[in-house]
Amino acid sequence: MGDWEFVKDRTATQGAVLRSSDGLLYKRTGGEDLREETDFQQLGAGLGYPVPEIVDRAPTSPVRSDSPPGADLGLPCSGYDDG
């Protein structure tokens, strides 16, 4: 998917929002709370609610606190950047 550009720090939790070099995807990074948010977003999508499509999901490995933005639990999503 190429390079990612930093957009902003997430305000509700630790992590960051990044944008793909082509501007089509956003990646949210964070910890376990982000995984729970993603599960909830997928539930909403399954019920027919208009939520951004999740095009990738990181494995369930633990996140290291010294990982650079984009290296941990990155979730590229189309059109979603409100942290």
mmCIF file of the N, C-alpha and C atoms, coordinates in Angstrom:
data_MODEL
# 
_entry.id   MODEL 
# 
loop_
_atom_site.group_PDB 
_atom_site.id 
_atom_site.type_symbol 
_atom_site.label_atom_id 
_atom_site.label_alt_id 
_atom_site.label_comp_id 
_atom_site.label_asym_id 
_atom_site.label_entity_id 
_atom_site.label_seq_id 
_atom_site.pdbx_PDB_ins_code 
_atom_site.Cartn_x 
_atom_site.Cartn_y 
_atom_site.Cartn_z 
_atom_site.occupancy 
_atom_site.B_iso_or_equiv 
_atom_site.pdbx_formal_charge 
_atom_site.auth_seq_id 
_atom_site.auth_comp_id 
_atom_site.auth_asym_id 
_atom_site.auth_atom_id 
_atom_site.pdbx_PDB_model_num 
ATOM 1   N N  . MET A 1 1  ? 0.802   -1.202  0.000  1.00 0.00 ? 1  MET A N  1 
ATOM 2   C CA . MET A 1 1  ? 0.000   0.000   0.000  1.00 0.00 ? 1  MET A CA 1 
ATOM 3   C C  . MET A 1 1  ? 0.841   1.261   0.000  1.00 0.00 ? 1  MET A C  1 
ATOM 4   N N  . GLY A 1 2  ? 2.123   1.150   0.025  1.00 0.00 ? 2  GLY A N  1 
ATOM 5   C CA . GLY A 1 2  ? 2.963   2.322   -0.108 1.00 0.00 ? 2  GLY A CA 1 
ATOM 6   C C  . GLY A 1 2  ? 3.261   3.034   1.196  1.00 0.00 ? 2  GLY A C  1 
ATOM 7   N N  . ASP A 1 3  ? 3.634   4.297   1.038  1.00 0.00 ? 3  ASP A N  1 
ATOM 8   C CA . ASP A 1 3  ? 4.025   5.111   2.191  1.00 0.00 ? 3  ASP A CA 1 
ATOM 9   C C  . ASP A 1 3  ? 2.814   5.722   2.866  1.00 0.00 ? 3  ASP A C  1 
ATOM 10  N N  . TRP A 1 4  ? 2.991   6.041   4.151  1.00 0.00 ? 4  TRP A N  1 
ATOM 11  C CA . TRP A 1 4  ? 1.934   6.649   4.952  1.00 0.00 ? 4  TRP A CA 1 
ATOM 12  C C  . TRP A 1 4  ? 2.418   7.987   5.475  1.00 0.00 ? 4  TRP A C  1 
ATOM 13  N N  . GLU A 1 5  ? 1.547   9.003   5.438  1.00 0.00 ? 5  GLU A N  1 
ATOM 14  C CA . GLU A 1 5  ? 1.849   10.341  5.920  1.00 0.00 ? 5  GLU A CA 1 
ATOM 15  C C  . GLU A 1 5  ? 1.093   10.583  7.230  1.00 0.00 ? 5  GLU A C  1 
ATOM 16  N N  . PHE A 1 6  ? 1.787   11.097  8.224  1.00 0.00 ? 6  PHE A N  1 
ATOM 17  C CA . PHE A 1 6  ? 1.155   11.408  9.504  1.00 0.00 ? 6  PHE A CA 1 
ATOM 18  C C  . PHE A 1 6  ? 0.126   12.517  9.299  1.00 0.00 ? 6  PHE A C  1 
ATOM 19  N N  . VAL A 1 7  ? -1.092  12.328  9.850  1.00 0.00 ? 7  VAL A N  1 
ATOM 20  C CA . VAL A 1 7  ? -2.138  13.338  9.786  1.00 0.00 ? 7  VAL A CA 1 
ATOM 21  C C  . VAL A 1 7  ? -2.271  14.026  11.137 1.00 0.00 ? 7  VAL A C  1 
ATOM 22  N N  . LYS A 1 8  ? -2.482  13.228  12.205 1.00 0.00 ? 8  LYS A N  1 
ATOM 23  C CA . LYS A 1 8  ? -2.623  13.798  13.543 1.00 0.00 ? 8  LYS A CA 1 
ATOM 24  C C  . LYS A 1 8  ? -2.583  12.696  14.581 1.00 0.00 ? 8  LYS A C  1 
ATOM 25  N N  . ASP A 1 9  ? -2.355  13.092  15.826 1.00 0.00 ? 9  ASP A N  1 
ATOM 26  C CA . ASP A 1 9  ? -2.492  12.161  16.931 1.00 0.00 ? 9  ASP A CA 1 
ATOM 27  C C  . ASP A 1 9  ? -3.969  11.911  17.161 1.00 0.00 ? 9  ASP A C  1 
ATOM 28  N N  . ARG A 1 10 ? -4.313  10.709  17.599 1.00 0.00 ? 10 ARG A N  1 
ATOM 29  C CA . ARG A 1 10 ? -5.715  10.425  17.941 1.00 0.00 ? 10 ARG A CA 1 
ATOM 30  C C  . ARG A 1 10 ? -6.032  11.131  19.239 1.00 0.00 ? 10 ARG A C  1 
ATOM 31  N N  . THR A 1 11 ? -7.194  11.737  19.332 1.00 0.00 ? 11 THR A N  1 
ATOM 32  C CA . THR A 1 11 ? -7.553  12.514  20.508 1.00 0.00 ? 11 THR A CA 1 
ATOM 33  C C  . THR A 1 11 ? -8.217  11.677  21.597 1.00 0.00 ? 11 THR A C  1 
ATOM 34  N N  . ALA A 1 12 ? -8.915  10.641  21.238 1.00 0.00 ? 12 ALA A N  1 
ATOM 35  C CA . ALA A 1 12 ? -9.661  9.847   22.216 1.00 0.00 ? 12 ALA A CA 1 
ATOM 36  C C  . ALA A 1 12 ? -8.806  8.764   22.861 1.00 0.00 ? 12 ALA A C  1 
ATOM 37  N N  . THR A 1 13 ? -7.644  8.486   22.311 1.00 0.00 ? 13 THR A N  1 
ATOM 38  C CA . THR A 1 13 ? -6.810  7.386   22.784 1.00 0.00 ? 13 THR A CA 1 
ATOM 39  C C  . THR A 1 13 ? -5.388  7.589   22.281 1.00 0.00 ? 13 THR A C  1 
ATOM 40  N N  . GLN A 1 14 ? -4.482  6.720   22.689 1.00 0.00 ? 14 GLN A N  1 
ATOM 41  C CA . GLN A 1 14 ? -3.128  6.783   22.156 1.00 0.00 ? 14 GLN A CA 1 
ATOM 42  C C  . GLN A 1 14 ? -3.131  6.254   20.736 1.00 0.00 ? 14 GLN A C  1 
ATOM 43  N N  . GLY A 1 15 ? -2.236  6.741   19.941 1.00 0.00 ? 15 GLY A N  1 
ATOM 44  C CA . GLY A 1 15 ? -2.138  6.306   18.561 1.00 0.00 ? 15 GLY A CA 1 
ATOM 45  C C  . GLY A 1 15 ? -2.127  7.495   17.633 1.00 0.00 ? 15 GLY A C  1 
ATOM 46  N N  . ALA A 1 16 ? -2.216  7.211   16.357 1.00 0.00 ? 16 ALA A N  1 
ATOM 47  C CA . ALA A 1 16 ? -2.134  8.258   15.344 1.00 0.00 ? 16 ALA A CA 1 
ATOM 48  C C  . ALA A 1 16 ? -3.059  7.928   14.181 1.00 0.00 ? 16 ALA A C  1 
ATOM 49  N N  . VAL A 1 17 ? -3.309  8.938   13.364 1.00 0.00 ? 17 VAL A N  1 
ATOM 50  C CA . VAL A 1 17 ? -4.029  8.780   12.110 1.00 0.00 ? 17 VAL A CA 1 
ATOM 51  C C  . VAL A 1 17 ? -3.029  9.082   11.010 1.00 0.00 ? 17 VAL A C  1 
ATOM 52  N N  . LEU A 1 18 ? -2.942  8.189   10.032 1.00 0.00 ? 18 LEU A N  1 
ATOM 53  C CA . LEU A 1 18 ? -2.043  8.368   8.895  1.00 0.00 ? 18 LEU A CA 1 
ATOM 54  C C  . LEU A 1 18 ? -2.848  8.254   7.608  1.00 0.00 ? 18 LEU A C  1 
ATOM 55  N N  . ARG A 1 19 ? -2.361  8.887   6.528  1.00 0.00 ? 19 ARG A N  1 
ATOM 56  C CA . ARG A 1 19 ? -3.036  8.842   5.224  1.00 0.00 ? 19 ARG A CA 1 
ATOM 57  C C  . ARG A 1 19 ? -2.089  8.201   4.208  1.00 0.00 ? 19 ARG A C  1 
ATOM 58  N N  . SER A 1 20 ? -2.635  7.357   3.349  1.00 0.00 ? 20 SER A N  1 
ATOM 59  C CA . SER A 1 20 ? -1.822  6.719   2.313  1.00 0.00 ? 20 SER A CA 1 
ATOM 60  C C  . SER A 1 20 ? -1.319  7.776   1.336  1.00 0.00 ? 20 SER A C  1 
ATOM 61  N N  . SER A 1 21 ? -0.231  7.465   0.661  1.00 0.00 ? 21 SER A N  1 
ATOM 62  C CA . SER A 1 21 ? 0.374   8.422   -0.262 1.00 0.00 ? 21 SER A CA 1 
ATOM 63  C C  . SER A 1 21 ? -0.570  8.810   -1.404 1.00 0.00 ? 21 SER A C  1 
ATOM 64  N N  . ASP A 1 22 ? -1.507  7.925   -1.755 1.00 0.00 ? 22 ASP A N  1 
ATOM 65  C CA . ASP A 1 22 ? -2.466  8.263   -2.811 1.00 0.00 ? 22 ASP A CA 1 
ATOM 66  C C  . ASP A 1 22 ? -3.708  8.976   -2.264 1.00 0.00 ? 22 ASP A C  1 
ATOM 67  N N  . GLY A 1 23 ? -3.796  9.137   -0.935 1.00 0.00 ? 23 GLY A N  1 
ATOM 68  C CA . GLY A 1 23 ? -4.902  9.863   -0.318 1.00 0.00 ? 23 GLY A CA 1 
ATOM 69  C C  . GLY A 1 23 ? -6.209  9.102   -0.243 1.00 0.00 ? 23 GLY A C  1 
ATOM 70  N N  . LEU A 1 24 ? -6.216  7.825   -0.590 1.00 0.00 ? 24 LEU A N  1 
ATOM 71  C CA . LEU A 1 24 ? -7.461  7.054   -0.626 1.00 0.00 ? 24 LEU A CA 1 
ATOM 72  C C  . LEU A 1 24 ? -7.767  6.329   0.681  1.00 0.00 ? 24 LEU A C  1 
ATOM 73  N N  . LEU A 1 25 ? -6.744  6.059   1.494  1.00 0.00 ? 25 LEU A N  1 
ATOM 74  C CA . LEU A 1 25 ? -6.946  5.283   2.714  1.00 0.00 ? 25 LEU A CA 1 
ATOM 75  C C  . LEU A 1 25 ? -6.408  6.027   3.928  1.00 0.00 ? 25 LEU A C  1 
ATOM 76  N N  . TYR A 1 26 ? -7.008  5.751   5.064  1.00 0.00 ? 26 TYR A N  1 
ATOM 77  C CA . TYR A 1 26 ? -6.527  6.250   6.348  1.00 0.00 ? 26 TYR A CA 1 
ATOM 78  C C  . TYR A 1 26 ? -6.202  5.066   7.228  1.00 0.00 ? 26 TYR A C  1 
ATOM 79  N N  . LYS A 1 27 ? -5.171  5.216   8.030  1.00 0.00 ? 27 LYS A N  1 
ATOM 80  C CA . LYS A 1 27 ? -4.765  4.156   8.950  1.00 0.00 ? 27 LYS A CA 1 
ATOM 81  C C  . LYS A 1 27 ? -4.816  4.732   10.363 1.00 0.00 ? 27 LYS A C  1 
ATOM 82  N N  . ARG A 1 28 ? -5.530  4.048   11.238 1.00 0.00 ? 28 ARG A N  1 
ATOM 83  C CA . ARG A 1 28 ? -5.571  4.425   12.647 1.00 0.00 ? 28 ARG A CA 1 
ATOM 84  C C  . ARG A 1 28 ? -4.692  3.448   13.412 1.00 0.00 ? 28 ARG A C  1 
ATOM 85  N N  . THR A 1 29 ? -3.877  3.952   14.307 1.00 0.00 ? 29 THR A N  1 
ATOM 86  C CA . THR A 1 29 ? -3.041  3.087   15.129 1.00 0.00 ? 29 THR A CA 1 
ATOM 87  C C  . THR A 1 29 ? -3.436  3.270   16.582 1.00 0.00 ? 29 THR A C  1 
ATOM 88  N N  . GLY A 1 30 ? -3.172  2.263   17.391 1.00 0.00 ? 30 GLY A N  1 
ATOM 89  C CA . GLY A 1 30 ? -3.499  2.341   18.811 1.00 0.00 ? 30 GLY A CA 1 
ATOM 90  C C  . GLY A 1 30 ? -3.332  1.001   19.475 1.00 0.00 ? 30 GLY A C  1 
ATOM 91  N N  . GLY A 1 31 ? -3.990  0.835   20.599 1.00 0.00 ? 31 GLY A N  1 
ATOM 92  C CA . GLY A 1 31 ? -3.880  -0.386  21.388 1.00 0.00 ? 31 GLY A CA 1 
ATOM 93  C C  . GLY A 1 31 ? -5.158  -1.210  21.337 1.00 0.00 ? 31 GLY A C  1 
ATOM 94  N N  . GLU A 1 32 ? -5.411  -1.916  22.417 1.00 0.00 ? 32 GLU A N  1 
ATOM 95  C CA . GLU A 1 32 ? -6.575  -2.812  22.494 1.00 0.00 ? 32 GLU A CA 1 
ATOM 96  C C  . GLU A 1 32 ? -7.891  -2.059  22.301 1.00 0.00 ? 32 GLU A C  1 
ATOM 97  N N  . ASP A 1 33 ? -7.969  -0.808  22.755 1.00 0.00 ? 33 ASP A N  1 
ATOM 98  C CA . ASP A 1 33 ? -9.197  -0.037  22.584 1.00 0.00 ? 33 ASP A CA 1 
ATOM 99  C C  . ASP A 1 33 ? -9.523  0.160   21.104 1.00 0.00 ? 33 ASP A C  1 
ATOM 100 N N  . LEU A 1 34 ? -8.502  0.256   20.270 1.00 0.00 ? 34 LEU A N  1 
ATOM 101 C CA . LEU A 1 34 ? -8.737  0.383   18.838 1.00 0.00 ? 34 LEU A CA 1 
ATOM 102 C C  . LEU A 1 34 ? -9.297  -0.913  18.263 1.00 0.00 ? 34 LEU A C  1 
ATOM 103 N N  . ARG A 1 35 ? -8.814  -2.040  18.754 1.00 0.00 ? 35 ARG A N  1 
ATOM 104 C CA . ARG A 1 35 ? -9.339  -3.340  18.308 1.00 0.00 ? 35 ARG A CA 1 
ATOM 105 C C  . ARG A 1 35 ? -10.828 -3.443  18.671 1.00 0.00 ? 35 ARG A C  1 
ATOM 106 N N  . GLU A 1 36 ? -11.198 -3.003  19.871 1.00 0.00 ? 36 GLU A N  1 
ATOM 107 C CA . GLU A 1 36 ? -12.608 -3.035  20.280 1.00 0.00 ? 36 GLU A CA 1 
ATOM 108 C C  . GLU A 1 36 ? -13.443 -2.094  19.417 1.00 0.00 ? 36 GLU A C  1 
ATOM 109 N N  . GLU A 1 37 ? -12.898 -0.934  19.104 1.00 0.00 ? 37 GLU A N  1 
ATOM 110 C CA . GLU A 1 37 ? -13.585 0.009   18.225 1.00 0.00 ? 37 GLU A CA 1 
ATOM 111 C C  . GLU A 1 37 ? -13.817 -0.607  16.845 1.00 0.00 ? 37 GLU A C  1 
ATOM 112 N N  . THR A 1 38 ? -12.825 -1.312  16.341 1.00 0.00 ? 38 THR A N  1 
ATOM 113 C CA . THR A 1 38 ? -12.933 -1.964  15.042 1.00 0.00 ? 38 THR A CA 1 
ATOM 114 C C  . THR A 1 38 ? -13.984 -3.068  15.060 1.00 0.00 ? 38 THR A C  1 
ATOM 115 N N  . ASP A 1 39 ? -14.003 -3.858  16.126 1.00 0.00 ? 39 ASP A N  1 
ATOM 116 C CA . ASP A 1 39 ? -15.029 -4.901  16.257 1.00 0.00 ? 39 ASP A CA 1 
ATOM 117 C C  . ASP A 1 39 ? -16.425 -4.290  16.209 1.00 0.00 ? 39 ASP A C  1 
ATOM 118 N N  . PHE A 1 40 ? -16.598 -3.162  16.919 1.00 0.00 ? 40 PHE A N  1 
ATOM 119 C CA . PHE A 1 40 ? -17.893 -2.486  16.947 1.00 0.00 ? 40 PHE A CA 1 
ATOM 120 C C  . PHE A 1 40 ? -18.244 -1.933  15.560 1.00 0.00 ? 40 PHE A C  1 
ATOM 121 N N  . GLN A 1 41 ? -17.251 -1.375  14.864 1.00 0.00 ? 41 GLN A N  1 
ATOM 122 C CA . GLN A 1 41 ? -17.477 -0.852  13.515 1.00 0.00 ? 41 GLN A CA 1 
ATOM 123 C C  . GLN A 1 41 ? -17.888 -1.969  12.568 1.00 0.00 ? 41 GLN A C  1 
ATOM 124 N N  . GLN A 1 42 ? -17.256 -3.127  12.686 1.00 0.00 ? 42 GLN A N  1 
ATOM 125 C CA . GLN A 1 42 ? -17.614 -4.263  11.832 1.00 0.00 ? 42 GLN A CA 1 
ATOM 126 C C  . GLN A 1 42 ? -19.016 -4.764  12.161 1.00 0.00 ? 42 GLN A C  1 
ATOM 127 N N  . LEU A 1 43 ? -19.402 -4.736  13.417 1.00 0.00 ? 43 LEU A N  1 
ATOM 128 C CA . LEU A 1 43 ? -20.762 -5.114  13.807 1.00 0.00 ? 43 LEU A CA 1 
ATOM 129 C C  . LEU A 1 43 ? -21.766 -4.172  13.145 1.00 0.00 ? 43 LEU A C  1 
ATOM 130 N N  . GLY A 1 44 ? -21.504 -2.867  13.226 1.00 0.00 ? 44 GLY A N  1 
ATOM 131 C CA . GLY A 1 44 ? -22.390 -1.887  12.596 1.00 0.00 ? 44 GLY A CA 1 
ATOM 132 C C  . GLY A 1 44 ? -22.508 -2.096  11.097 1.00 0.00 ? 44 GLY A C  1 
ATOM 133 N N  . ALA A 1 45 ? -21.381 -2.368  10.451 1.00 0.00 ? 45 ALA A N  1 
ATOM 134 C CA . ALA A 1 45 ? -21.393 -2.615  9.005  1.00 0.00 ? 45 ALA A CA 1 
ATOM 135 C C  . ALA A 1 45 ? -22.240 -3.846  8.684  1.00 0.00 ? 45 ALA A C  1 
ATOM 136 N N  . GLY A 1 46 ? -22.111 -4.892  9.504  1.00 0.00 ? 46 GLY A N  1 
ATOM 137 C CA . GLY A 1 46 ? -22.885 -6.114  9.295  1.00 0.00 ? 46 GLY A CA 1 
ATOM 138 C C  . GLY A 1 46 ? -24.380 -5.908  9.470  1.00 0.00 ? 46 GLY A C  1 
ATOM 139 N N  . LEU A 1 47 ? -24.752 -4.888  10.246 1.00 0.00 ? 47 LEU A N  1 
ATOM 140 C CA . LEU A 1 47 ? -26.167 -4.570  10.462 1.00 0.00 ? 47 LEU A CA 1 
ATOM 141 C C  . LEU A 1 47 ? -26.689 -3.555  9.450  1.00 0.00 ? 47 LEU A C  1 
ATOM 142 N N  . GLY A 1 48 ? -25.820 -3.169  8.516  1.00 0.00 ? 48 GLY A N  1 
ATOM 143 C CA . GLY A 1 48 ? -26.250 -2.271  7.448  1.00 0.00 ? 48 GLY A CA 1 
ATOM 144 C C  . GLY A 1 48 ? -26.027 -0.794  7.700  1.00 0.00 ? 48 GLY A C  1 
ATOM 145 N N  . TYR A 1 49 ? -25.330 -0.430  8.773  1.00 0.00 ? 49 TYR A N  1 
ATOM 146 C CA . TYR A 1 49 ? -25.057 0.978   9.039  1.00 0.00 ? 49 TYR A CA 1 
ATOM 147 C C  . TYR A 1 49 ? -23.942 1.471   8.121  1.00 0.00 ? 49 TYR A C  1 
ATOM 148 N N  . PRO A 1 50 ? -24.017 2.734   7.708  1.00 0.00 ? 50 PRO A N  1 
ATOM 149 C CA . PRO A 1 50 ? -22.999 3.278   6.792  1.00 0.00 ? 50 PRO A CA 1 
ATOM 150 C C  . PRO A 1 50 ? -21.718 3.660   7.539  1.00 0.00 ? 50 PRO A C  1 
ATOM 151 N N  . VAL A 1 51 ? -20.824 2.729   7.679  1.00 0.00 ? 51 VAL A N  1 
ATOM 152 C CA . VAL A 1 51 ? -19.541 2.980   8.330  1.00 0.00 ? 51 VAL A CA 1 
ATOM 153 C C  . VAL A 1 51 ? -18.429 2.757   7.316  1.00 0.00 ? 51 VAL A C  1 
ATOM 154 N N  . PRO A 1 52 ? -17.272 3.398   7.502  1.00 0.00 ? 52 PRO A N  1 
ATOM 155 C CA . PRO A 1 52 ? -16.163 3.197   6.560  1.00 0.00 ? 52 PRO A CA 1 
ATOM 156 C C  . PRO A 1 52 ? -15.773 1.726   6.480  1.00 0.00 ? 52 PRO A C  1 
ATOM 157 N N  . GLU A 1 53 ? -15.428 1.296   5.278  1.00 0.00 ? 53 GLU A N  1 
ATOM 158 C CA . GLU A 1 53 ? -15.011 -0.087  5.069  1.00 0.00 ? 53 GLU A CA 1 
ATOM 159 C C  . GLU A 1 53 ? -13.625 -0.312  5.655  1.00 0.00 ? 53 GLU A C  1 
ATOM 160 N N  . ILE A 1 54 ? -13.467 -1.372  6.417  1.00 0.00 ? 54 ILE A N  1 
ATOM 161 C CA . ILE A 1 54 ? -12.161 -1.761  6.934  1.00 0.00 ? 54 ILE A CA 1 
ATOM 162 C C  . ILE A 1 54 ? -11.529 -2.667  5.889  1.00 0.00 ? 54 ILE A C  1 
ATOM 163 N N  . VAL A 1 55 ? -10.398 -2.230  5.357  1.00 0.00 ? 55 VAL A N  1 
ATOM 164 C CA . VAL A 1 55 ? -9.772  -2.987  4.278  1.00 0.00 ? 55 VAL A CA 1 
ATOM 165 C C  . VAL A 1 55 ? -8.606  -3.842  4.763  1.00 0.00 ? 55 VAL A C  1 
ATOM 166 N N  . ASP A 1 56 ? -8.202  -3.682  6.013  1.00 0.00 ? 56 ASP A N  1 
ATOM 167 C CA . ASP A 1 56 ? -7.110  -4.465  6.564  1.00 0.00 ? 56 ASP A CA 1 
ATOM 168 C C  . ASP A 1 56 ? -7.190  -4.381  8.083  1.00 0.00 ? 56 ASP A C  1 
ATOM 169 N N  . ARG A 1 57 ? -6.684  -5.416  8.728  1.00 0.00 ? 57 ARG A N  1 
ATOM 170 C CA . ARG A 1 57 ? -6.674  -5.434  10.181 1.00 0.00 ? 57 ARG A CA 1 
ATOM 171 C C  . ARG A 1 57 ? -5.407  -6.138  10.627 1.00 0.00 ? 57 ARG A C  1 
ATOM 172 N N  . ALA A 1 58 ? -4.712  -5.550  11.572 1.00 0.00 ? 58 ALA A N  1 
ATOM 173 C CA . ALA A 1 58 ? -3.443  -6.110  12.044 1.00 0.00 ? 58 ALA A CA 1 
ATOM 174 C C  . ALA A 1 58 ? -3.698  -7.368  12.864 1.00 0.00 ? 58 ALA A C  1 
ATOM 175 N N  . PRO A 1 59 ? -2.689  -8.225  12.984 1.00 0.00 ? 59 PRO A N  1 
ATOM 176 C CA . PRO A 1 59 ? -2.834  -9.418  13.827 1.00 0.00 ? 59 PRO A CA 1 
ATOM 177 C C  . PRO A 1 59 ? -3.001  -9.049  15.287 1.00 0.00 ? 59 PRO A C  1 
ATOM 178 N N  . THR A 1 60 ? -3.304  -10.033 16.097 1.00 0.00 ? 60 THR A N  1 
ATOM 179 C CA . THR A 1 60 ? -3.613  -9.789  17.507 1.00 0.00 ? 60 THR A CA 1 
ATOM 180 C C  . THR A 1 60 ? -2.392  -9.764  18.409 1.00 0.00 ? 60 THR A C  1 
ATOM 181 N N  . SER A 1 61 ? -1.215  -9.590  17.846 1.00 0.00 ? 61 SER A N  1 
ATOM 182 C CA . SER A 1 61 ? -0.014  -9.564  18.668 1.00 0.00 ? 61 SER A CA 1 
ATOM 183 C C  . SER A 1 61 ? 0.003   -8.316  19.544 1.00 0.00 ? 61 SER A C  1 
ATOM 184 N N  . PRO A 1 62 ? 0.672   -8.396  20.699 1.00 0.00 ? 62 PRO A N  1 
ATOM 185 C CA . PRO A 1 62 ? 0.730   -7.235  21.593 1.00 0.00 ? 62 PRO A CA 1 
ATOM 186 C C  . PRO A 1 62 ? 1.457   -6.069  20.941 1.00 0.00 ? 62 PRO A C  1 
ATOM 187 N N  . VAL A 1 63 ? 1.118   -4.877  21.364 1.00 0.00 ? 63 VAL A N  1 
ATOM 188 C CA . VAL A 1 63 ? 1.720   -3.665  20.841 1.00 0.00 ? 63 VAL A CA 1 
ATOM 189 C C  . VAL A 1 63 ? 2.828   -3.214  21.780 1.00 0.00 ? 63 VAL A C  1 
ATOM 190 N N  . ARG A 1 64 ? 3.983   -2.898  21.222 1.00 0.00 ? 64 ARG A N  1 
ATOM 191 C CA . ARG A 1 64 ? 5.080   -2.369  22.026 1.00 0.00 ? 64 ARG A CA 1 
ATOM 192 C C  . ARG A 1 64 ? 4.930   -0.863  22.116 1.00 0.00 ? 64 ARG A C  1 
ATOM 193 N N  . SER A 1 65 ? 5.180   -0.309  23.289 1.00 0.00 ? 65 SER A N  1 
ATOM 194 C CA . SER A 1 65 ? 5.012   1.131   23.471 1.00 0.00 ? 65 SER A CA 1 
ATOM 195 C C  . SER A 1 65 ? 6.021   1.942   22.670 1.00 0.00 ? 65 SER A C  1 
ATOM 196 N N  . ASP A 1 66 ? 7.128   1.342   22.249 1.00 0.00 ? 66 ASP A N  1 
ATOM 197 C CA . ASP A 1 66 ? 8.122   2.086   21.479 1.00 0.00 ? 66 ASP A CA 1 
ATOM 198 C C  . ASP A 1 66 ? 7.975   1.873   19.972 1.00 0.00 ? 66 ASP A C  1 
ATOM 199 N N  . SER A 1 67 ? 6.876   1.265   19.530 1.00 0.00 ? 67 SER A N  1 
ATOM 200 C CA . SER A 1 67 ? 6.660   1.057   18.100 1.00 0.00 ? 67 SER A CA 1 
ATOM 201 C C  . SER A 1 67 ? 6.379   2.390   17.425 1.00 0.00 ? 67 SER A C  1 
ATOM 202 N N  . PRO A 1 68 ? 6.899   2.593   16.217 1.00 0.00 ? 68 PRO A N  1 
ATOM 203 C CA . PRO A 1 68 ? 6.614   3.841   15.503 1.00 0.00 ? 68 PRO A CA 1 
ATOM 204 C C  . PRO A 1 68 ? 5.172   3.867   15.013 1.00 0.00 ? 68 PRO A C  1 
ATOM 205 N N  . PRO A 1 69 ? 4.611   5.061   14.756 1.00 0.00 ? 69 PRO A N  1 
ATOM 206 C CA . PRO A 1 69 ? 3.255   5.132   14.209 1.00 0.00 ? 69 PRO A CA 1 
ATOM 207 C C  . PRO A 1 69 ? 3.154   4.304   12.939 1.00 0.00 ? 69 PRO A C  1 
ATOM 208 N N  . GLY A 1 70 ? 2.067   3.562   12.808 1.00 0.00 ? 70 GLY A N  1 
ATOM 209 C CA . GLY A 1 70 ? 1.848   2.744   11.628 1.00 0.00 ? 70 GLY A CA 1 
ATOM 210 C C  . GLY A 1 70 ? 2.360   1.332   11.777 1.00 0.00 ? 70 GLY A C  1 
ATOM 211 N N  . ALA A 1 71 ? 3.144   1.061   12.824 1.00 0.00 ? 71 ALA A N  1 
ATOM 212 C CA . ALA A 1 71 ? 3.694   -0.280  13.004 1.00 0.00 ? 71 ALA A CA 1 
ATOM 213 C C  . ALA A 1 71 ? 2.824   -1.108  13.925 1.00 0.00 ? 71 ALA A C  1 
ATOM 214 N N  . ASP A 1 72 ? 1.814   -0.506  14.528 1.00 0.00 ? 72 ASP A N  1 
ATOM 215 C CA . ASP A 1 72 ? 1.023   -1.218  15.513 1.00 0.00 ? 72 ASP A CA 1 
ATOM 216 C C  . ASP A 1 72 ? -0.468  -1.116  15.213 1.00 0.00 ? 72 ASP A C  1 
ATOM 217 N N  . LEU A 1 73 ? -1.132  -2.220  15.171 1.00 0.00 ? 73 LEU A N  1 
ATOM 218 C CA . LEU A 1 73 ? -2.577  -2.281  15.002 1.00 0.00 ? 73 LEU A CA 1 
ATOM 219 C C  . LEU A 1 73 ? -3.098  -1.283  13.978 1.00 0.00 ? 73 LEU A C  1 
ATOM 220 N N  . GLY A 1 74 ? -2.401  -1.127  12.890 1.00 0.00 ? 74 GLY A N  1 
ATOM 221 C CA . GLY A 1 74 ? -2.848  -0.198  11.875 1.00 0.00 ? 74 GLY A CA 1 
ATOM 222 C C  . GLY A 1 74 ? -4.110  -0.687  11.198 1.00 0.00 ? 74 GLY A C  1 
ATOM 223 N N  . LEU A 1 75 ? -5.060  0.179   11.020 1.00 0.00 ? 75 LEU A N  1 
ATOM 224 C CA . LEU A 1 75 ? -6.319  -0.178  10.389 1.00 0.00 ? 75 LEU A CA 1 
ATOM 225 C C  . LEU A 1 75 ? -6.591  0.780   9.236  1.00 0.00 ? 75 LEU A C  1 
ATOM 226 N N  . PRO A 1 76 ? -6.129  0.470   8.036  1.00 0.00 ? 76 PRO A N  1 
ATOM 227 C CA . PRO A 1 76 ? -6.466  1.347   6.918  1.00 0.00 ? 76 PRO A CA 1 
ATOM 228 C C  . PRO A 1 76 ? -7.972  1.351   6.688  1.00 0.00 ? 76 PRO A C  1 
ATOM 229 N N  . CYS A 1 77 ? -8.552  2.510   6.616  1.00 0.00 ? 77 CYS A N  1 
ATOM 230 C CA . CYS A 1 77 ? -9.990  2.649   6.379  1.00 0.00 ? 77 CYS A CA 1 
ATOM 231 C C  . CYS A 1 77 ? -10.204 3.706   5.325  1.00 0.00 ? 77 CYS A C  1 
ATOM 232 N N  . SER A 1 78 ? -11.172 3.514   4.482  1.00 0.00 ? 78 SER A N  1 
ATOM 233 C CA . SER A 1 78 ? -11.438 4.525   3.480  1.00 0.00 ? 78 SER A CA 1 
ATOM 234 C C  . SER A 1 78 ? -12.245 5.662   4.084  1.00 0.00 ? 78 SER A C  1 
ATOM 235 N N  . GLY A 1 79 ? -11.777 6.874   3.867  1.00 0.00 ? 79 GLY A N  1 
ATOM 236 C CA . GLY A 1 79 ? -12.520 8.074   4.246  1.00 0.00 ? 79 GLY A CA 1 
ATOM 237 C C  . GLY A 1 79 ? -12.759 8.275   5.726  1.00 0.00 ? 79 GLY A C  1 
ATOM 238 N N  . TYR A 1 80 ? -11.900 7.825   6.587  1.00 0.00 ? 80 TYR A N  1 
ATOM 239 C CA . TYR A 1 80 ? -12.128 7.977   8.022  1.00 0.00 ? 80 TYR A CA 1 
ATOM 240 C C  . TYR A 1 80 ? -10.894 8.561   8.673  1.00 0.00 ? 80 TYR A C  1 
ATOM 241 N N  . ASP A 1 81 ? -11.001 9.777   9.204  1.00 0.00 ? 81 ASP A N  1 
ATOM 242 C CA . ASP A 1 81 ? -9.805  10.371  9.791  1.00 0.00 ? 81 ASP A CA 1 
ATOM 243 C C  . ASP A 1 81 ? -10.099 11.194  11.033 1.00 0.00 ? 81 ASP A C  1 
ATOM 244 N N  . ASP A 1 82 ? -11.191 10.939  11.735 1.00 0.00 ? 82 ASP A N  1 
ATOM 245 C CA . ASP A 1 82 ? -11.501 11.801  12.870 1.00 0.00 ? 82 ASP A CA 1 
ATOM 246 C C  . ASP A 1 82 ? -10.946 11.294  14.190 1.00 0.00 ? 82 ASP A C  1 
ATOM 247 N N  . GLY A 1 83 ? -9.998  10.343  14.135 1.00 0.00 ? 83 GLY A N  1 
ATOM 248 C CA . GLY A 1 83 ? -9.258  9.925   15.314 1.00 0.00 ? 83 GLY A CA 1 
ATOM 249 C C  . GLY A 1 83 ? -10.096 9.330   16.345 1.00 0.00 ? 83 GLY A C  1 
# 
